[in-house]
Amino acid sequence: ELLFLLWGVRLCIVVRKAPSEFNESRFISWAIYNEFLLSLFLNVSMIFLRDPFPTNPDLIYLVLFIHTQLTTTVTLAFLFGSKVGLI
């Protein structure tokens, strides 16, 4: 997962200067950066939650839910919020 996100970050850097009417590449880049940082934080936190002591499965479920919810909400806000702001 992180390798695909790193590839996405690389693509964002390559296309950041591409002309666009709505400047979508910037918002898509923000969405990918958001997913990358949240996934990195989630994977590191899961390592620390699982290794030293057995963790409550509900806590792991809550962390995964928050990750999914934040990623989806922020991505939709970046992609559609910019278009709503232009109207």
HELIX and SHEET records of a PDB file:
HELIX    1   1 LEU A    2  VAL A   15  1                                  14    
HELIX    2   2 GLU A   24  ARG A   50  1                                  27    
HELIX    3   3 PRO A   57  LEU A   86  1                                  30    
END                                                                             
